[in-house]
Amino acid sequence: MEALRSSLTRLSQHAQSCAEALSGAAAAASDPQARAVLGHRANMQRCAAGELATRACACAEASHAEAGIDDGASPRRHHVASPLATAAPPADTSELARLRHAAQQVARAAAAYGSVLRDPLPDPELRLLLAHYYRGATELQRMLDFRVAEFQPARQGGSSVRRGSAHEASHR
């Protein structure tokens, strides 16, 4: 039970790191639609972090009950674990740097979900929830990678695209 509690705590911290990185990317986004999508995804990650932290506390309470420990202190009243050591947000506050940072955090979370899902879990409902979060993280990772790839050519190679378009128009 302790290993599951620890895993859920770690996943909760990953989700919170994703939420913070996505909020930073949303704040830096120049496109209002991208800002809204990133902000929404950040809120979804905060919800996931809360749900996972609640389940980690429930595991801690269950293990206390199994062991017959009644020290008067509920595990819900204590911070579940120390904060996850993650990469700090980029010093560069550009949209691209924030998107890359968010993509990195989401990739870490997806890998952590996958790692936990490879192990047997005692609760089938928990397995379904973690599979849902895993799918969401991988989908979010693809979206962020696409946004980064879409963002880079528009900023770096945009002149060659325009020249090609003008060249095609003159030969019609």
Secondary structure, 3 states (H helix, E strand, C coil): CHHHHHHHHHHHHHHHHHHHHHHHHHHHCCCHHHHHHHHHHHHHHHHHHHHHHHHHHHHHHHHHHHHCCCCCCCHHHCCCCCCCCCCCCCCCCCHHHHHHHHHHHHHHHHHHHHHHHHCCCCCHHHHHHHHHHHHHHHHHHHHHHHHHHHHHHHHHCHHHHHHHHHHHHHCC
